[in-house]
Amino acid sequence: MKKIFIAFLITIFSSAFALAAEPIAGTWKTIDDETGEAKSLVQIYENNGNVYGRVVRLFKNETATAKGVKGSPKIVGLDILWNLKDTGDKFTGGKILDPKKGKVYNSEAWLENKNTLIVRGKIGPFGRNQKWIREESAKNDIELIPLIPELD
């Protein structure tokens, strides 16, 4: 009976781990879904069980500012993705900011494969996907604290 109980516990704990989505923390190269060009590097990090994404580099116009965001901050250093929650096969319930338009959309993300992250911004059932490519060479040793932007 004791062996059956232990086997039962092992099954439950291994099932719980199997339900967690693959971790997405790290640095990702964002790809413009209209031009196919690399736009930025985003550092995805976890804090208190939620997933966030901060722009750490722009490939063009490093000094660009976010439109419609209080204080017109530079895009580099801005959290554009926040409050994603691991729901098993993907991360859902978050928000994503389009810093060029100053608009916030509902967001979800999932791994297409180990090195490709699909990030979806949406309004209701409508939305669009972007492919982000894992940037292996980037350093990820900085602990980040969420800084969710306020819109004007």
N, CA, C and O atoms as a GROMACS GRO file, in nm:
protein
  608
    1MET      N    1   0.082  -0.119   0.000
    1MET     CA    2   0.000   0.000   0.000
    1MET      C    3   0.088   0.126   0.000
    1MET      O    4   0.058   0.225  -0.068
    2LYS      N    5   0.196   0.121   0.078
    2LYS     CA    6   0.287   0.234   0.085
    2LYS      C    7   0.351   0.262  -0.051
    2LYS      O    8   0.366   0.378  -0.091
    3LYS      N    9   0.388   0.156  -0.124
    3LYS     CA   10   0.449   0.172  -0.256
    3LYS      C   11   0.350   0.232  -0.355
    3LYS      O   12   0.388   0.314  -0.439
    4ILE      N   13   0.224   0.194  -0.345
    4ILE     CA   14   0.121   0.249  -0.434
    4ILE      C   15   0.105   0.398  -0.407
    4ILE      O   16   0.093   0.478  -0.500
    5PHE      N   17   0.103   0.437  -0.279
    5PHE     CA   18   0.089   0.577  -0.242
    5PHE      C   19   0.207   0.660  -0.294
    5PHE      O   20   0.187   0.770  -0.346
    6ILE      N   21   0.328   0.608  -0.280
    6ILE     CA   22   0.448   0.678  -0.328
    6ILE      C   23   0.443   0.691  -0.480
    6ILE      O   24   0.476   0.797  -0.534
    7ALA      N   25   0.403   0.586  -0.549
    7ALA     CA   26   0.390   0.591  -0.695
    7ALA      C   27   0.287   0.696  -0.735
    7ALA      O   28   0.305   0.768  -0.832
    8PHE      N   29   0.177   0.704  -0.659
    8PHE     CA   30   0.072   0.802  -0.684
    8PHE      C   31   0.127   0.944  -0.670
    8PHE      O   32   0.101   1.030  -0.754
    9LEU      N   33   0.204   0.970  -0.563
    9LEU     CA   34   0.262   1.102  -0.541
    9LEU      C   35   0.359   1.139  -0.653
    9LEU      O   36   0.360   1.252  -0.701
   10ILE      N   37   0.440   1.044  -0.694
   10ILE     CA   38   0.536   1.070  -0.804
   10ILE      C   39   0.460   1.107  -0.931
   10ILE      O   40   0.500   1.199  -1.003
   11THR      N   41   0.353   1.036  -0.959
   11THR     CA   42   0.272   1.063  -1.079
   11THR      C   43   0.213   1.204  -1.073
   11THR      O   44   0.216   1.277  -1.172
   12ILE      N   45   0.160   1.242  -0.958
   12ILE     CA   46   0.099   1.375  -0.943
   12ILE      C   47   0.204   1.484  -0.961
   12ILE      O   48   0.180   1.580  -1.034
   13PHE      N   49   0.320   1.471  -0.896
   13PHE     CA   50   0.422   1.574  -0.907
   13PHE      C   51   0.480   1.582  -1.048
   13PHE      O   52   0.505   1.692  -1.096
   14SER      N   53   0.500   1.471  -1.113
   14SER     CA   54   0.554   1.475  -1.250
   14SER      C   55   0.451   1.533  -1.345
   14SER      O   56   0.488   1.598  -1.443
   15SER      N   57   0.322   1.511  -1.321
   15SER     CA   58   0.217   1.569  -1.404
   15SER      C   59   0.214   1.721  -1.388
   15SER      O   60   0.195   1.793  -1.486
   16ALA      N   61   0.233   1.769  -1.267
   16ALA     CA   62   0.234   1.913  -1.243
   16ALA      C   63   0.347   1.980  -1.320
   16ALA      O   64   0.328   2.087  -1.378
   17PHE      N   65   0.464   1.918  -1.321
   17PHE     CA   66   0.576   1.975  -1.396
   17PHE      C   67   0.552   1.966  -1.546
   17PHE      O   68   0.596   2.055  -1.620
   18ALA      N   69   0.486   1.865  -1.592
   18ALA     CA   70   0.460   1.849  -1.735
   18ALA      C   71   0.363   1.955  -1.785
   18ALA      O   72   0.366   1.988  -1.903
   19LEU      N   73   0.276   2.009  -1.698
   19LEU     CA   74   0.180   2.109  -1.739
   19LEU      C   75   0.240   2.248  -1.755
   19LEU      O   76   0.179   2.333  -1.819
   20ALA      N   77   0.356   2.273  -1.700
   20ALA     CA   78   0.418   2.404  -1.710
   20ALA      C   79   0.472   2.424  -1.852
   20ALA      O   80   0.530   2.334  -1.911
   21ALA      N   81   0.452   2.544  -1.904
   21ALA     CA   82   0.507   2.577  -2.036
   21ALA      C   83   0.659   2.583  -2.025
   21ALA      O   84   0.714   2.607  -1.918
   22GLU      N   85   0.725   2.560  -2.138
   22GLU     CA   86   0.871   2.572  -2.141
   22GLU      C   87   0.908   2.716  -2.104
   22GLU      O   88   0.839   2.809  -2.146
   23PRO      N   89   1.014   2.735  -2.027
   23PRO     CA   90   1.053   2.872  -1.990
   23PRO      C   91   1.091   2.955  -2.112
   23PRO      O   92   1.153   2.905  -2.206
   24ILE      N   93   1.053   3.082  -2.108
   24ILE     CA   94   1.084   3.171  -2.221
   24ILE      C   95   1.178   3.284  -2.179
   24ILE      O   96   1.208   3.372  -2.260
   25ALA      N   97   1.224   3.284  -2.055
   25ALA     CA   98   1.314   3.390  -2.010
   25ALA      C   99   1.441   3.389  -2.094
   25ALA      O  100   1.491   3.283  -2.132
   26GLY      N  101   1.491   3.506  -2.123
   26GLY     CA  102   1.611   3.521  -2.204
   26GLY      C  103   1.598   3.640  -2.297
   26GLY      O  104   1.503   3.718  -2.286
   27THR      N  105   1.691   3.654  -2.388
   27THR     CA  106   1.690   3.766  -2.482
   27THR      C  107   1.641   3.718  -2.618
   27THR      O  108   1.685   3.615  -2.669
   28TRP      N  109   1.549   3.795  -2.675
   28TRP     CA  110   1.484   3.760  -2.802
   28TRP      C  111   1.496   3.875  -2.901
   28TRP      O  112   1.478   3.991  -2.865
   29LYS      N  113   1.526   3.839  -3.026
   29LYS     CA  114   1.530   3.937  -3.134
   29LYS      C  115   1.390   3.947  -3.194
   29LYS      O  116   1.335   3.847  -3.240
   30THR      N  117   1.333   4.067  -3.192
   30THR     CA  118   1.201   4.085  -3.248
   30THR      C  119   1.213   4.107  -3.399
   30THR      O  120   1.304   4.176  -3.446
   31ILE      N  121   1.122   4.049  -3.471
   31ILE     CA  122   1.121   4.059  -3.617
   31ILE      C  123   0.995   4.131  -3.660
   31ILE      O  124   0.884   4.093  -3.621
   32ASP      N  125   1.009   4.236  -3.741
   32ASP     CA  126   0.895   4.311  -3.791
   32ASP      C  127   0.812   4.220  -3.880
   32ASP      O  128   0.862   4.167  -3.979
   33ASP      N  129   0.684   4.201  -3.846
   33ASP     CA  130   0.601   4.108  -3.922
   33ASP      C  131   0.562   4.164  -4.059
   33ASP      O  132   0.510   4.090  -4.143
   34GLU      N  133   0.587   4.293  -4.084
   34GLU     CA  134   0.557   4.350  -4.215
   34GLU      C  135   0.678   4.350  -4.307
   34GLU      O  136   0.665   4.325  -4.427
   35THR      N  137   0.799   4.380  -4.251
   35THR     CA  138   0.919   4.389  -4.335
   35THR      C  139   1.011   4.268  -4.324
   35THR      O  140   1.093   4.245  -4.412
   36GLY      N  141   0.997   4.191  -4.216
   36GLY     CA  142   1.085   4.076  -4.193
   36GLY      C  143   1.220   4.115  -4.136
   36GLY      O  144   1.306   4.029  -4.119
   37GLU      N  145   1.241   4.245  -4.107
   37GLU     CA  146   1.368   4.292  -4.053
   37GLU      C  147   1.370   4.284  -3.901
   37GLU      O  148   1.267   4.295  -3.835
   38ALA      N  149   1.491   4.264  -3.846
   38ALA     CA  150   1.508   4.265  -3.701
   38ALA      C  151   1.486   4.407  -3.650
   38ALA      O  152   1.540   4.502  -3.707
   39LYS      N  153   1.406   4.422  -3.543
   39LYS     CA  154   1.376   4.554  -3.488
   39LYS      C  155   1.447   4.583  -3.358
   39LYS      O  156   1.501   4.692  -3.338
   40SER      N  157   1.448   4.483  -3.268
   40SER     CA  158   1.500   4.510  -3.134
   40SER      C  159   1.539   4.381  -3.064
   40SER      O  160   1.513   4.271  -3.112
   41LEU      N  161   1.603   4.398  -2.948
   41LEU     CA  162   1.625   4.287  -2.857
   41LEU      C  163   1.539   4.312  -2.734
   41LEU      O  164   1.540   4.422  -2.678
   42VAL      N  165   1.466   4.210  -2.693
   42VAL     CA  166   1.380   4.218  -2.575
   42VAL      C  167   1.427   4.115  -2.474
   42VAL      O  168   1.441   3.997  -2.505
   43GLN      N  169   1.451   4.162  -2.351
   43GLN     CA  170   1.488   4.073  -2.241
   43GLN      C  171   1.359   4.028  -2.174
   43GLN      O  172   1.288   4.110  -2.115
   44ILE      N  173   1.328   3.898  -2.182
   44ILE     CA  174   1.211   3.843  -2.115
   44ILE      C  175   1.256   3.790  -1.980
   44ILE      O  176   1.354   3.716  -1.970
   45TYR      N  177   1.182   3.828  -1.876
   45TYR     CA  178   1.219   3.790  -1.740
   45TYR      C  179   1.094   3.758  -1.659
   45TYR      O  180   0.983   3.799  -1.693
   46GLU      N  181   1.115   3.686  -1.551
   46GLU     CA  182   1.005   3.650  -1.461
   46GLU      C  183   1.016   3.729  -1.332
   46GLU      O  184   1.126   3.757  -1.284
   47ASN      N  185   0.901   3.764  -1.277
   47ASN     CA  186   0.896   3.833  -1.149
   47ASN      C  187   0.764   3.797  -1.082
   47ASN      O  188   0.657   3.821  -1.137
   48ASN      N  189   0.772   3.740  -0.963
   48ASN     CA  190   0.653   3.701  -0.886
   48ASN      C  191   0.553   3.618  -0.967
   48ASN      O  192   0.432   3.638  -0.957
   49GLY      N  193   0.604   3.525  -1.046
   49GLY     CA  194   0.518   3.434  -1.120
   49GLY      C  195   0.464   3.488  -1.251
   49GLY      O  196   0.392   3.416  -1.321
   50ASN      N  197   0.495   3.612  -1.286
   50ASN     CA  198   0.453   3.669  -1.413
   50ASN      C  199   0.573   3.688  -1.504
   50ASN      O  200   0.687   3.691  -1.458
   51VAL      N  201   0.547   3.700  -1.632
   51VAL     CA  202   0.652   3.718  -1.732
   51VAL      C  203   0.641   3.858  -1.791
   51VAL      O  204   0.532   3.906  -1.822
   52TYR      N  205   0.758   3.923  -1.805
   52TYR     CA  206   0.767   4.059  -1.856
   52TYR      C  207   0.871   4.063  -1.968
   52TYR      O  208   0.954   3.974  -1.980
   53GLY      N  209   0.865   4.168  -2.051
   53GLY     CA  210   0.964   4.186  -2.156
   53GLY      C  211   1.006   4.331  -2.167
   53GLY      O  212   0.922   4.420  -2.179
   54ARG      N  213   1.137   4.355  -2.161
   54ARG     CA  214   1.193   4.490  -2.167
   54ARG      C  215   1.282   4.505  -2.290
   54ARG      O  216   1.365   4.418  -2.317
   55VAL      N  217   1.264   4.614  -2.363
   55VAL     CA  218   1.350   4.644  -2.478
   55VAL      C  219   1.488   4.681  -2.424
   55VAL      O  220   1.501   4.772  -2.343
   56VAL      N  221   1.590   4.608  -2.471
   56VAL     CA  222   1.726   4.637  -2.427
   56VAL      C  223   1.813   4.692  -2.542
   56VAL      O  224   1.924   4.740  -2.519
   57ARG      N  225   1.761   4.683  -2.665
   57ARG     CA  226   1.835   4.738  -2.778
   57ARG      C  227   1.741   4.758  -2.896
   57ARG      O  228   1.654   4.675  -2.922
   58LEU      N  229   1.759   4.869  -2.966
   58LEU     CA  230   1.693   4.893  -3.095
   58LEU      C  231   1.800   4.886  -3.202
   58LEU      O  232   1.911   4.936  -3.183
   59PHE      N  233   1.769   4.826  -3.316
   59PHE     CA  234   1.868   4.816  -3.423
   59PHE      C  235   1.873   4.944  -3.506
   59PHE      O  236   1.973   4.971  -3.572
   60LYS      N  237   1.764   5.022  -3.504
   60LYS     CA  238   1.761   5.151  -3.572
   60LYS      C  239   1.709   5.254  -3.473
   60LYS      O  240   1.620   5.224  -3.393
   61ASN      N  241   1.764   5.374  -3.476
   61ASN     CA  242   1.716   5.485  -3.395
   61ASN      C  243   1.712   5.451  -3.246
   61ASN      O  244   1.604   5.446  -3.186
   62GLU      N  245   1.828   5.427  -3.187
   62GLU     CA  246   1.841   5.392  -3.044
   62GLU      C  247   1.777   5.493  -2.951
   62GLU      O  248   1.745   5.460  -2.837
   63THR      N  249   1.757   5.617  -2.997
   63THR     CA  250   1.703   5.722  -2.910
   63THR      C  251   1.552   5.741  -2.930
   63THR      O  252   1.496   5.836  -2.876
   64ALA      N  253   1.487   5.654  -3.005
   64ALA     CA  254   1.342   5.667  -3.029
   64ALA      C  255   1.265   5.666  -2.898
   64ALA      O  256   1.300   5.595  -2.803
   65THR      N  257   1.160   5.748  -2.893
   65THR     CA  258   1.076   5.755  -2.774
   65THR      C  259   0.941   5.689  -2.800
   65THR      O  260   0.897   5.676  -2.915
   66ALA      N  261   0.877   5.648  -2.692
   66ALA     CA  262   0.747   5.582  -2.700
   66ALA      C  263   0.637   5.686  -2.708
   66ALA      O  264   0.625   5.771  -2.620
   67LYS      N  265   0.558   5.678  -2.811
   67LYS     CA  266   0.446   5.771  -2.829
   67LYS      C  267   0.330   5.728  -2.740
   67LYS      O  268   0.304   5.609  -2.722
   68GLY      N  269   0.261   5.826  -2.684
   68GLY     CA  270   0.142   5.796  -2.605
   68GLY      C  271   0.170   5.741  -2.467
   68GLY      O  272   0.078   5.704  -2.395
   69VAL      N  273   0.299   5.734  -2.429
   69VAL     CA  274   0.336   5.684  -2.297
   69VAL      C  275   0.376   5.804  -2.211
   69VAL      O  276   0.450   5.891  -2.257
   70LYS      N  277   0.328   5.807  -2.089
   70LYS     CA  278   0.352   5.919  -1.999
   70LYS      C  279   0.501   5.948  -1.987
   70LYS      O  280   0.581   5.860  -1.957
   71GLY      N  281   0.538   6.073  -2.011
   71GLY     CA  282   0.676   6.115  -2.002
   71GLY      C  283   0.757   6.091  -2.128
   71GLY      O  284   0.875   6.126  -2.132
   72SER      N  285   0.697   6.034  -2.232
   72SER     CA  286   0.766   6.004  -2.359
   72SER      C  287   0.903   5.940  -2.336
   72SER      O  288   1.004   5.993  -2.383
   73PRO      N  289   0.908   5.827  -2.264
   73PRO     CA  290   1.039   5.764  -2.235
   73PRO      C  291   1.101   5.705  -2.361
   73PRO      O  292   1.032   5.678  -2.460
   74LYS      N  293   1.231   5.685  -2.355
   74LYS     CA  294   1.298   5.614  -2.464
   74LYS      C  295   1.245   5.471  -2.467
   74LYS      O  296   1.211   5.414  -2.363
   75ILE      N  297   1.240   5.414  -2.586
   75ILE     CA  298   1.191   5.276  -2.601
   75ILE      C  299   1.289   5.179  -2.536
   75ILE      O  300   1.248   5.082  -2.472
   76VAL      N  301   1.420   5.206  -2.552
   76VAL     CA  302   1.520   5.120  -2.487
   76VAL      C  303   1.506   5.140  -2.336
   76VAL      O  304   1.514   5.252  -2.286
   77GLY      N  305   1.485   5.031  -2.264
   77GLY     CA  306   1.464   5.036  -2.121
   77GLY      C  307   1.317   5.028  -2.081
   77GLY      O  308   1.285   5.025  -1.963
   78LEU      N  309   1.228   5.024  -2.180
   78LEU     CA  310   1.085   5.023  -2.154
   78LEU      C  311   1.031   4.880  -2.152
   78LEU      O  312   1.064   4.800  -2.240
   79ASP      N  313   0.950   4.848  -2.054
   79ASP     CA  314   0.878   4.720  -2.055
   79ASP      C  315   0.764   4.730  -2.155
   79ASP      O  316   0.679   4.818  -2.144
   80ILE      N  317   0.764   4.640  -2.253
   80ILE     CA  318   0.658   4.642  -2.354
   80ILE      C  319   0.566   4.521  -2.340
   80ILE      O  320   0.463   4.512  -2.407
   81LEU      N  321   0.603   4.428  -2.253
   81LEU     CA  322   0.526   4.306  -2.234
   81LEU      C  323   0.516   4.284  -2.084
   81LEU      O  324   0.617   4.289  -2.014
   82TRP      N  325   0.394   4.259  -2.033
   82TRP     CA  326   0.382   4.239  -1.889
   82TRP      C  327   0.264   4.150  -1.851
   82TRP      O  328   0.167   4.135  -1.925
   83ASN      N  329   0.279   4.092  -1.731
   83ASN     CA  330   0.175   4.011  -1.666
   83ASN      C  331   0.132   3.885  -1.741
   83ASN      O  332   0.018   3.840  -1.724
   84LEU      N  333   0.219   3.828  -1.823
   84LEU     CA  334   0.189   3.698  -1.884
   84LEU      C  335   0.197   3.591  -1.776
   84LEU      O  336   0.286   3.593  -1.691
   85LYS      N  337   0.105   3.498  -1.781
   85LYS     CA  338   0.102   3.389  -1.683
   85LYS      C  339   0.113   3.254  -1.755
   85LYS      O  340   0.055   3.234  -1.861
   86ASP      N  341   0.188   3.165  -1.695
   86ASP     CA  342   0.207   3.030  -1.749
   86ASP      C  343   0.077   2.952  -1.730
   86ASP      O  344   0.033   2.930  -1.616
   87THR      N  345   0.015   2.911  -1.841
   87THR     CA  346  -0.110   2.835  -1.832
   87THR      C  347  -0.094   2.692  -1.883
   87THR      O  348  -0.192   2.625  -1.914
   88GLY      N  349   0.028   2.646  -1.890
   88GLY     CA  350   0.053   2.508  -1.931
   88GLY      C  351   0.120   2.499  -2.065
   88GLY      O  352   0.240   2.470  -2.072
   89ASP      N  353   0.048   2.524  -2.172
   89ASP     CA  354   0.109   2.513  -2.305
   89ASP      C  355   0.149   2.649  -2.362
   89ASP      O  356   0.216   2.655  -2.465
   90LYS      N  357   0.108   2.758  -2.295
   90LYS     CA  358   0.148   2.891  -2.339
   90LYS      C  359   0.138   2.989  -2.223
   90LYS      O  360   0.100   2.952  -2.112
   91PHE      N  361   0.173   3.113  -2.250
   91PHE     CA  362   0.165   3.220  -2.153
   91PHE      C  363   0.052   3.313  -2.198
   91PHE      O  364   0.052   3.359  -2.312
   92THR      N  365  -0.044   3.340  -2.110
   92THR     CA  366  -0.162   3.418  -2.148
   92THR      C  367  -0.193   3.525  -2.044
   92THR      O  368  -0.130   3.532  -1.939
   93GLY      N  369  -0.293   3.607  -2.077
   93GLY     CA  370  -0.344   3.706  -1.981
   93GLY      C  371  -0.259   3.830  -1.966
   93GLY      O  372  -0.281   3.908  -1.874
   94GLY      N  373  -0.163   3.849  -2.055
   94GLY     CA  374  -0.074   3.964  -2.044
   94GLY      C  375  -0.116   4.079  -2.132
   94GLY      O  376  -0.220   4.077  -2.196
   95LYS      N  377  -0.031   4.180  -2.132
   95LYS     CA  378  -0.049   4.299  -2.214
   95LYS      C  379   0.079   4.323  -2.292
   95LYS      O  380   0.188   4.289  -2.247
   96ILE      N  381   0.064   4.384  -2.411
   96ILE     CA  382   0.180   4.423  -2.490
   96ILE      C  383   0.158   4.565  -2.541
   96ILE      O  384   0.048   4.600  -2.584
   97LEU      N  385   0.263   4.644  -2.536
   97LEU     CA  386   0.260   4.783  -2.580
   97LEU      C  387   0.325   4.794  -2.717
   97LEU      O  388   0.434   4.741  -2.741
   98ASP      N  389   0.256   4.863  -2.807
   98ASP     CA  390   0.318   4.903  -2.934
   98ASP      C  391   0.373   5.043  -2.909
   98ASP      O  392   0.297   5.140  -2.910
   99PRO      N  393   0.505   5.056  -2.886
   99PRO     CA  394   0.560   5.186  -2.846
   99PRO      C  395   0.556   5.291  -2.956
   99PRO      O  396   0.567   5.410  -2.928
  100LYS      N  397   0.541   5.251  -3.081
  100LYS     CA  398   0.532   5.349  -3.189
  100LYS      C  399   0.393   5.411  -3.196
  100LYS      O  400   0.379   5.527  -3.236
  101LYS      N  401   0.290   5.335  -3.157
  101LYS     CA  402   0.153   5.384  -3.163
  101LYS      C  403   0.097   5.424  -3.026
  101LYS      O  404  -0.005   5.492  -3.018
  102GLY      N  405   0.165   5.381  -2.919
  102GLY     CA  406   0.117   5.411  -2.785
  102GLY      C  407  -0.010   5.335  -2.750
  102GLY      O  408  -0.092   5.384  -2.673
  103LYS      N  409  -0.025   5.218  -2.805
  103LYS     CA  410  -0.145   5.136  -2.780
  103LYS      C  411  -0.107   5.008  -2.707
  103LYS      O  412  -0.001   4.950  -2.732
  104VAL      N  413  -0.195   4.964  -2.618
  104VAL     CA  414  -0.175   4.841  -2.542
  104VAL      C  415  -0.279   4.739  -2.587
  104VAL      O  416  -0.397   4.771  -2.603
  105TYR      N  417  -0.233   4.616  -2.607
  105TYR     CA  418  -0.320   4.508  -2.652
  105TYR      C  419  -0.309   4.391  -2.555
  105TYR      O  420  -0.210   4.378  -2.482
  106ASN      N  421  -0.411   4.307  -2.554
  106ASN     CA  422  -0.400   4.180  -2.482
  106ASN      C  423  -0.291   4.099  -2.548
  106ASN      O  424  -0.265   4.115  -2.668
  107SER      N  425  -0.227   4.011  -2.471
  107SER     CA  426  -0.114   3.938  -2.527
  107SER      C  427  -0.107   3.795  -2.476
  107SER      O  428  -0.152   3.763  -2.366
  108GLU      N  429  -0.049   3.711  -2.559
  108GLU     CA  430  -0.015   3.575  -2.522
  108GLU      C  431   0.110   3.537  -2.599
  108GLU      O  432   0.143   3.600  -2.700
  109ALA      N  433   0.179   3.434  -2.552
  109ALA     CA  434   0.303   3.391  -2.617
  109ALA      C  435   0.320   3.242  -2.598
  109ALA      O  436   0.274   3.185  -2.499
  110TRP      N  437   0.388   3.178  -2.694
  110TRP     CA  438   0.418   3.036  -2.685
  110TRP      C  439   0.540   3.005  -2.770
  110TRP      O  440   0.571   3.076  -2.866
  111LEU      N  441   0.608   2.899  -2.733
  111LEU     CA  442   0.724   2.856  -2.809
  111LEU      C  443   0.679   2.773  -2.928
  111LEU      O  444   0.607   2.675  -2.913
  112GLU      N  445   0.723   2.814  -3.047
  112GLU     CA  446   0.702   2.733  -3.167
  112GLU      C  447   0.804   2.620  -3.168
  112GLU      O  448   0.773   2.506  -3.206
  113ASN      N  449   0.924   2.653  -3.125
  113ASN     CA  450   1.031   2.557  -3.101
  113ASN      C  451   1.127   2.622  -3.001
  113ASN      O  452   1.100   2.732  -2.953
  114LYS      N  453   1.234   2.556  -2.970
  114LYS     CA  454   1.325   2.605  -2.865
  114LYS      C  455   1.374   2.747  -2.890
  114LYS      O  456   1.397   2.822  -2.794
  115ASN      N  457   1.391   2.786  -3.016
  115ASN     CA  458   1.450   2.915  -3.049
  115ASN      C  459   1.354   3.014  -3.116
  115ASN      O  460   1.398   3.120  -3.161
  116THR      N  461   1.226   2.981  -3.122
  116THR     CA  462   1.128   3.070  -3.184
  116THR      C  463   1.010   3.089  -3.091
  116THR      O  464   0.942   2.994  -3.055
  117LEU      N  465   0.988   3.214  -3.053
  117LEU     CA  466   0.877   3.250  -2.966
  117LEU      C  467   0.773   3.323  -3.051
  117LEU      O  468   0.807   3.416  -3.124
  118ILE      N  469   0.649   3.281  -3.042
  118ILE     CA  470   0.539   3.351  -3.107
  118ILE      C  471   0.475   3.441  -3.003
  118ILE      O  472   0.431   3.395  -2.898
  119VAL      N  473   0.469   3.570  -3.033
  119VAL     CA  474   0.406   3.668  -2.944
  119VAL      C  475   0.286   3.724  -3.019
  119VAL      O  476   0.298   3.774  -3.131
  120ARG      N  477   0.169   3.716  -2.954
  120ARG     CA  478   0.045   3.760  -3.018
  120ARG      C  479  -0.014   3.877  -2.942
  120ARG      O  480  -0.036   3.869  -2.821
  121GLY      N  481  -0.039   3.986  -3.013
  121GLY     CA  482  -0.114   4.099  -2.959
  121GLY      C  483  -0.252   4.092  -3.019
  121GLY      O  484  -0.267   4.063  -3.138
  122LYS      N  485  -0.357   4.118  -2.937
  122LYS     CA  486  -0.492   4.100  -2.991
  122LYS      C  487  -0.594   4.191  -2.923
  122LYS      O  488  -0.576   4.238  -2.811
  123ILE      N  489  -0.699   4.212  -2.997
  123ILE     CA  490  -0.819   4.278  -2.945
  123ILE      C  491  -0.931   4.179  -2.971
  123ILE      O  492  -0.967   4.153  -3.086
  124GLY      N  493  -0.985   4.123  -2.864
  124GLY     CA  494  -1.087   4.018  -2.879
  124GLY      C  495  -1.028   3.900  -2.954
  124GLY      O  496  -0.916   3.858  -2.925
  125PRO      N  497  -1.101   3.847  -3.052
  125PRO     CA  498  -1.049   3.732  -3.126
  125PRO      C  499  -0.950   3.770  -3.238
  125PRO      O  500  -0.886   3.683  -3.297
  126PHE      N  501  -0.937   3.900  -3.265
  126PHE     CA  502  -0.852   3.945  -3.374
  126PHE      C  503  -0.715   3.987  -3.321
  126PHE      O  504  -0.703   4.044  -3.213
  127GLY      N  505  -0.613   3.956  -3.399
  127GLY     CA  506  -0.479   3.994  -3.357
  127GLY      C  507  -0.377   3.958  -3.462
  127GLY      O  508  -0.410   3.914  -3.572
  128ARG      N  509  -0.252   3.977  -3.425
  128ARG     CA  510  -0.144   3.938  -3.516
  128ARG      C  511  -0.029   3.881  -3.436
  128ARG      O  512  -0.005   3.917  -3.321
  129ASN      N  513   0.041   3.792  -3.501
  129ASN     CA  514   0.154   3.722  -3.440
  129ASN      C  515   0.285   3.780  -3.490
  129ASN      O  516   0.297   3.823  -3.604
  130GLN      N  517   0.384   3.779  -3.401
  130GLN     CA  518   0.521   3.811  -3.438
  130GLN      C  519   0.609   3.695  -3.396
  130GLN      O  520   0.587   3.634  -3.292
  131LYS      N  521   0.708   3.666  -3.478
  131LYS     CA  522   0.809   3.566  -3.442
  131LYS      C  523   0.927   3.639  -3.380
  131LYS      O  524   0.980   3.734  -3.436
  132TRP      N  525   0.967   3.592  -3.262
  132TRP     CA  526   1.087   3.642  -3.197
  132TRP      C  527   1.187   3.528  -3.194
  132TRP      O  528   1.150   3.414  -3.166
  133ILE      N  529   1.313   3.558  -3.224
  133ILE     CA  530   1.418   3.458  -3.234
  133ILE      C  531   1.510   3.469  -3.112
  133ILE      O  532   1.555   3.578  -3.076
  134ARG      N  533   1.538   3.354  -3.048
  134ARG     CA  534   1.625   3.354  -2.930
  134ARG      C  535   1.764   3.404  -2.968
  134ARG      O  536   1.821   3.363  -3.068
  135GLU      N  537   1.816   3.493  -2.886
  135GLU     CA  538   1.949   3.551  -2.906
  135GLU      C  539   2.042   3.486  -2.803
  135GLU      O  540   2.050   3.532  -2.689
  136GLU      N  541   2.110   3.381  -2.843
  136GLU     CA  542   2.192   3.302  -2.750
  136GLU      C  543   2.312   3.378  -2.695
  136GLU      O  544   2.354   3.353  -2.582
  137SER      N  545   2.367   3.471  -2.773
  137SER     CA  546   2.491   3.537  -2.732
  137SER      C  547   2.470   3.648  -2.630
  137SER      O  548   2.568   3.698  -2.573
  138ALA      N  549   2.346   3.688  -2.604
  138ALA     CA  550   2.320   3.799  -2.512
  138ALA      C  551   2.338   3.756  -2.367
  138ALA      O  552   2.310   3.642  -2.331
  139LYS      N  553   2.386   3.850  -2.284
  139LYS     CA  554   2.400   3.823  -2.141
  139LYS      C  555   2.263   3.840  -2.074
  139LYS      O  556   2.189   3.933  -2.105
  140ASN      N  557   2.231   3.749  -1.983
  140ASN     CA  558   2.103   3.753  -1.914
  140ASN      C  559   2.120   3.750  -1.764
  140ASN      O  560   2.039   3.690  -1.693
  141ASP      N  561   2.224   3.814  -1.714
  141ASP     CA  562   2.254   3.802  -1.572
  141ASP      C  563   2.206   3.921  -1.489
  141ASP      O  564   2.240   3.932  -1.371
  142ILE      N  565   2.128   4.010  -1.548
  142ILE     CA  566   2.077   4.126  -1.475
  142ILE      C  567   1.937   4.093  -1.423
  142ILE      O  568   1.852   4.046  -1.498
  143GLU      N  569   1.915   4.118  -1.294
  143GLU     CA  570   1.782   4.097  -1.237
  143GLU      C  571   1.700   4.222  -1.263
  143GLU      O  572   1.738   4.332  -1.222
  144LEU      N  573   1.586   4.207  -1.332
  144LEU     CA  574   1.503   4.320  -1.366
  144LEU      C  575   1.380   4.327  -1.278
  144LEU      O  576   1.328   4.225  -1.233
  145ILE      N  577   1.333   4.448  -1.253
  145ILE     CA  578   1.212   4.474  -1.177
  145ILE      C  579   1.111   4.535  -1.273
  145ILE      O  580   1.146   4.627  -1.347
  146PRO      N  581   0.986   4.486  -1.274
  146PRO     CA  582   0.888   4.539  -1.370
  146PRO      C  583   0.865   4.690  -1.356
  146PRO      O  584   0.854   4.743  -1.246
  147LEU      N  585   0.858   4.757  -1.470
  147LEU     CA  586   0.826   4.899  -1.480
  147LEU      C  587   0.718   4.914  -1.586
  147LEU      O  588   0.747   4.947  -1.701
  148ILE      N  589   0.595   4.891  -1.548
  148ILE     CA  590   0.484   4.894  -1.644
  148ILE      C  591   0.455   5.040  -1.683
  148ILE      O  592   0.430   5.122  -1.595
  149PRO      N  593   0.460   5.071  -1.812
  149PRO     CA  594   0.440   5.210  -1.855
  149PRO      C  595   0.296   5.256  -1.837
  149PRO      O  596   0.201   5.178  -1.847
  150GLU      N  597   0.281   5.386  -1.812
  150GLU     CA  598   0.148   5.448  -1.805
  150GLU      C  599   0.125   5.522  -1.935
  150GLU      O  600   0.214   5.591  -1.984
  151LEU      N  601   0.005   5.507  -1.990
  151LEU     CA  602  -0.029   5.579  -2.112
  151LEU      C  603  -0.077   5.720  -2.079
  151LEU      O  604  -0.132   5.744  -1.972
  152ASP      N  605  -0.055   5.812  -2.174
  152ASP     CA  606  -0.104   5.950  -2.157
  152ASP      C  607  -0.255   5.951  -2.152
  152ASP      O  608  -0.316   6.058  -2.138
   0.00000   0.00000   0.00000
